[in-house]
Amino acid sequence: MAKGSGLPFESRKKSKATFSKAPSPDDTGRKSAAKQQKSAAAKQGAIPEVVSRRMVSRMAVCAGVPTLFGLTTFPVSYVIVQHHWFSLPHVVVVLVSLGWFGLGALGLSYGVISASWDEAQAGSWLGIAEFRTNFGRIVDSWQTRKSPKSGT
């Protein structure tokens, strides 16, 4: 990943928070203009609707399936024990259930990162290539924020 290349929907301009004094009564026209500028800036940095839907659908699958297995672990183990198919220690049932819930939590992150962040491309079925690209973008972002500013 080339340095300095951001996300497709990321704002290119780094803005700093500015604080101003309390508005006076003659600033009413300025308030509406400032609100319009803020909403335009928010839209510029917002995730596009297509990408957002792609992320949500991947999150539903990647987190929903393991979570559903985690929820069914206890009833299935109860049926196994009641029918005397084989003995299950309580610890095993709890650990298996926790494992499924842990995979569900990881599935949330994988669903977001494995979705294609490019509006024009749908991405692959598993999203492995997209995961590598997007994870590289995240790591680059962390490194640029972590590196000390030059000249100060």
Stockholm file with secondary structure:
# STOCKHOLM 1.0

chainA/1-152         MAKGSGLPFESRKKSKATFSKAPSPDDTGRKSAAKQQKSAAAKQGAIPEVVSRRMVSRMAVCAGVPTLFGLTTFPVSYVIVQHHWFSLPHVVVVLVSLGWFGLGALGLSYGVISASWDEAQAGSWLGIAEFRTNFGRIVDSWQTRKSPKSGT
#=GR chainA/1-152 SS CCTTCCCTTSCSSCCCCCCCCCCCGGGHHHHHHHHHHHHHHHHHHSCCHHHHHHHHHHHHHHHHHHHHHHHHHHHHHHHHHHTTSSCCCHHHHHHHHHHHHHHHHHHHHHHHHTSCCCSSCCCCSSCHHHHHHHHHHHHHHHHHHHSCCTTC
#=GC SS_cons         CCTTCCCTTSCSSCCCCCCCCCCCGGGHHHHHHHHHHHHHHHHHHSCCHHHHHHHHHHHHHHHHHHHHHHHHHHHHHHHHHHTTSSCCCHHHHHHHHHHHHHHHHHHHHHHHHTSCCCSSCCCCSSCHHHHHHHHHHHHHHHHHHHSCCTTC
//
